Amino acid sequence: MTATVESLGQATARDLDDLVALIRLLGYSIESDELASRLARLTREAGHETWVVRDADGRISAVAGGHVTWAYNSDQPTAQLLLLVVRPDVRRDGLGSLVLAHFERWGRSHRALQLSAVSAAATDSAHRFYQKRGYHDSGVLRYTKIA
C-alpha cells in the first residue's frame, strides 16, 4: 500500500462521517456537526493542523492532529500530537508510523524543542506504539477540574 499524508482542509460530509467513526474508536461520543464546529476552531492560524490518510476509495483510514504551544520556560515551542487514530482494518499497515513521522517533521518545521503525544486512550497498545518510536512517559501529572 502506498499511502500519503495530506492536510485535511475543508472536511466534506463524508470526511466528517469517517472522522467521527475514528474518534469514536477512542471512546468519545461525538456527532458530525460537533466535529465540524471544532474543526472550524482547530485552524492553522490557531497553531493546529489536522492530517489524514485516505484509502483507494478516498475514505479516511487514519487521522492525526497536532498543536504548537508556547511556554513561559522556553523560547522554543512544543509540538503536541493531540489525536492519532487508525481504522482497525488497516492497523499494522504502517499508517500510524506514517502520520506520526509527518507530525514530527511538522513539529521540527515549527522549531519545536519537544514533541509530545497525548494518549488519552491509555491503552497498552498505544503506549507500546509511542515507546517503540522513542517517546517516553514524561512523568508530568496533569490535573483537571470541571469549570
KOLKEDO-618548 format. One line per 2 residues: their letters; for each residue x, y, z of N, C-alpha, C, O. Coordinates in steps of 0.05 Angstrom, whole numbers. Layout:
N
A> X Y Z X Y Z X Y Z X Y Z  ...
% end
This chain:
147
MT> 17 -24 0 0 0 0 18 25 0 35 28 17  13 43 -19 27 68 -19 8 89 -8 -12 96 -21
AT> 15 99 15 -3 118 28 12 145 31 36 146 33  -4 166 30 7 193 34 -9 207 55 -33 202 58
VE> 4 225 68 -9 241 89 -15 268 76 2 280 62  -39 278 80 -47 304 70 -61 320 91 -73 309 110
SL> -60 346 89 -76 363 107 -105 359 101 -113 355 78  -121 360 122 -150 355 119 -163 376 101 -179 369 84
GQ> -157 401 106 -170 422 91 -199 423 99 -206 417 122  -217 432 81 -245 434 86 -258 406 86 -258 393 65
AT> -268 397 109 -279 370 111 -306 368 97 -323 385 101  -309 348 81 -335 342 68 -353 327 88 -343 319 109
AR> -378 323 81 -396 308 98 -386 279 101 -387 268 123  -375 268 80 -364 241 81 -340 240 99 -336 221 115
DL> -323 261 97 -299 263 114 -308 264 143 -296 250 160  -328 280 149 -337 282 177 -347 255 187 -342 248 210
DD> -362 241 171 -371 214 179 -348 196 185 -348 182 206  -327 196 168 -304 179 173 -289 188 198 -281 171 214
LV> -286 214 202 -272 224 226 -287 218 252 -275 210 272  -313 220 251 -330 214 275 -326 184 282 -323 178 305
AL> -327 167 262 -324 138 267 -296 133 279 -294 116 298  -275 146 270 -248 142 281 -247 153 309 -236 139 327
IR> -257 176 314 -255 188 341 -272 171 361 -264 169 384  -294 160 352 -310 143 370 -294 118 378 -300 107 399
LL> -275 109 362 -259 86 369 -243 92 395 -235 73 409  -238 117 401 -224 125 425 -243 126 449 -234 132 472
GY> -268 121 445 -287 122 467 -302 148 471 -316 151 490  -298 166 452 -311 192 455 -338 192 440 -341 180 419
SI> -357 206 452 -383 209 439 -383 236 424 -379 257 436  -387 235 398 -385 259 382 -403 255 357 -407 233 347
ES> -414 277 348 -431 277 324 -417 295 303 -400 311 309  -425 291 278 -413 306 256 -414 336 258 -395 350 252
DE> -437 346 267 -440 375 269 -422 386 291 -411 408 288  -418 371 313 -400 380 334 -371 380 324 -356 399 329
LA> -364 360 309 -336 359 299 -331 381 279 -310 393 279  -351 387 262 -348 408 242 -343 435 257 -326 450 248
SR> -357 439 278 -353 464 294 -326 465 306 -313 486 307  -317 442 316 -290 441 329 -268 445 308 -249 459 313
LA> -271 433 285 -251 436 264 -249 465 255 -227 474 247  -271 479 257 -270 508 249 -253 524 269 -243 545 261
RL> -249 514 293 -231 528 312 -203 517 312 -184 532 319  -199 493 303 -173 480 304 -159 486 277 -154 468 261
TR> -152 511 273 -141 520 248 -111 524 249 -99 525 271  -99 527 226 -70 534 224 -64 560 239 -44 563 253
EA> -82 579 236 -79 605 249 -78 602 279 -66 618 293  -92 582 290 -92 577 319 -70 558 327 -69 550 350
GH> -52 551 308 -30 533 315 -36 504 312 -20 487 321  -59 497 300 -67 469 297 -63 460 268 -63 476 250
ET> -62 434 265 -62 422 238 -74 394 241 -69 380 261  -90 387 221 -103 361 221 -94 347 195 -97 359 173
WV> -85 322 197 -76 307 174 -92 281 171 -101 270 191  -95 272 147 -109 247 142 -93 230 122 -77 240 106
VR> -99 205 122 -90 186 102 -116 174 90 -133 165 105  -118 174 64 -142 163 51 -136 137 37 -113 132 28
DA> -156 120 36 -153 95 22 -159 99 -8 -163 122 -17  -158 78 -24 -162 80 -53 -189 91 -60 -192 103 -82
DG> -209 89 -42 -236 100 -48 -239 128 -37 -261 140 -39  -218 140 -27 -219 167 -17 -229 169 12 -233 191 22
RI> -234 146 25 -244 146 53 -220 150 71 -197 142 65  -224 162 94 -203 168 113 -197 142 129 -214 131 142
SA> -172 134 127 -162 110 141 -149 117 167 -148 100 185  -137 141 168 -123 149 192 -125 180 194 -127 194 174
VA> -124 189 219 -125 218 224 -106 224 247 -102 208 266  -93 247 245 -76 257 267 -80 287 268 -86 300 248
GG> -77 297 292 -79 326 296 -58 336 315 -53 323 335  -46 359 308 -25 370 325 -29 399 331 -45 412 318
HV> -15 408 351 -17 436 360 11 445 369 26 430 382  18 469 362 43 481 372 35 499 396 18 516 394
TW> 49 495 418 44 510 441 70 522 452 91 510 451  67 546 462 90 561 474 88 561 504 66 560 515
AY> 110 561 517 110 561 547 126 585 557 140 599 542  124 589 583 139 610 596 168 604 601 184 622 605
NS> 175 578 600 202 570 608 220 564 584 242 554 588  212 571 560 228 565 536 222 584 514 199 593 511
DQ> 242 589 497 238 605 474 230 589 449 226 599 428  229 562 453 221 545 431 195 530 439 191 524 463
PT> 178 526 420 152 514 426 154 483 430 175 471 424  133 472 439 129 443 440 107 437 419 87 451 417
AQ> 111 416 404 91 406 386 77 383 400 90 364 408  51 385 402 35 364 416 18 350 395 3 362 380
LL> 20 323 396 3 307 380 -22 302 397 -21 288 417  -44 313 388 -69 312 404 -87 289 396 -105 281 411
LL> -83 278 372 -101 257 362 -86 240 342 -71 251 325  -88 214 344 -78 196 324 -95 171 326 -95 157 346
VV> -110 165 305 -127 142 304 -125 129 276 -125 143 256  -123 103 276 -122 88 251 -146 68 250 -152 56 270
RP> -158 67 228 -181 48 224 -172 20 231 -150 11 222  -188 4 245 -179 -23 254 -172 -41 231 -153 -57 234
DV> -185 -39 208 -179 -58 186 -153 -52 172 -143 -69 156  -140 -29 178 -114 -23 165 -92 -19 186 -70 -9 179
RR> -98 -26 211 -77 -24 231 -55 -44 224 -61 -65 212  -32 -38 232 -8 -55 227 1 -53 198 18 -69 189
DG> -10 -34 183 -1 -28 156 19 -5 155 28 3 133  26 6 178 46 28 179 34 56 178 49 75 177
LG> 7 58 178 -5 85 176 0 101 201 5 126 199  -1 89 224 5 104 249 33 115 249 37 138 256
SL> 52 99 241 80 108 239 83 130 218 98 149 222  68 127 196 69 147 175 60 174 184 73 195 180
VL> 37 175 197 26 201 206 42 212 230 45 236 233  53 194 247 70 204 269 95 217 258 104 238 268
AH> 108 204 238 132 216 225 125 243 213 141 262 214  102 245 201 93 271 189 90 292 211 99 314 207
FE> 77 285 233 75 303 255 102 312 265 106 336 270  121 294 267 148 301 277 162 321 259 174 340 268
RW> 160 316 232 171 335 213 158 362 216 171 383 215  132 362 219 116 387 222 126 402 247 130 426 246
GR> 128 387 269 137 399 294 165 412 291 169 435 300  183 397 279 210 409 275 209 433 257 225 452 261
SH> 192 433 237 190 456 219 179 481 234 183 503 224  167 477 257 158 499 274 177 504 297 170 518 316
RA> 202 494 294 223 498 314 217 486 341 227 496 361  200 466 342 193 453 367 218 441 381 233 426 368
LQ> 221 447 406 243 436 422 235 408 431 252 390 432  210 404 436 200 378 445 176 370 428 160 386 419
LS> 173 344 425 150 332 412 136 315 434 149 299 447  110 319 437 96 304 457 71 292 445 59 303 426
AV> 63 269 456 39 256 446 20 252 470 28 242 491  -5 260 466 -25 256 486 -39 230 480 -50 227 459
SA> -38 212 499 -50 185 495 -73 182 515 -70 167 535  -95 196 510 -117 195 529 -130 168 529 -142 160 550
AA> -128 153 508 -140 126 507 -126 108 528 -139 89 537  -101 113 534 -86 99 554 -87 69 551 -91 54 571
TD> -85 59 527 -84 30 523 -56 21 522 -38 36 515  -51 -4 529 -24 -15 528 -13 -13 500 10 -8 496
SA> -30 -19 480 -20 -18 452 -12 10 444 8 14 430  -27 31 453 -19 58 447 7 65 461 24 78 449
HR> 10 57 486 35 62 500 58 49 486 79 62 482  55 24 478 77 10 464 83 23 437 107 25 430
FY> 63 32 423 66 46 398 85 70 401 105 72 386  79 87 420 95 111 424 123 104 435 143 116 426
QK> 125 86 454 151 79 466 169 67 444 193 73 444  158 51 427 174 38 406 186 59 387 205 54 373
RG> 174 83 386 183 104 368 198 126 383 200 149 373  208 120 407 225 138 422 211 157 441 225 174 453
YH> 186 155 445 171 171 464 173 157 491 173 133 493  173 173 512 174 162 539 154 177 557 146 199 551
DS> 146 164 578 128 176 598 143 199 611 164 195 623  132 223 608 146 246 618 144 250 648 158 266 660
GV> 126 234 660 123 236 689 109 262 698 107 267 722  98 277 679 84 301 686 55 295 691 41 283 674
LR> 46 302 715 18 298 721 2 322 711 11 345 712  -21 316 701 -39 338 692 -63 336 709 -76 315 712
YT> -71 358 721 -94 360 738 -117 373 723 -112 392 708  -141 364 727 -164 375 713 -186 380 732 -190 365 751
KI> -200 402 728 -224 408 744 -245 417 725 -240 433 707  -269 408 729 -292 416 712 -300 444 721 -305 449 744
A> -301 462 701 -307 491 707 -337 494 713 -346 516 719
% end
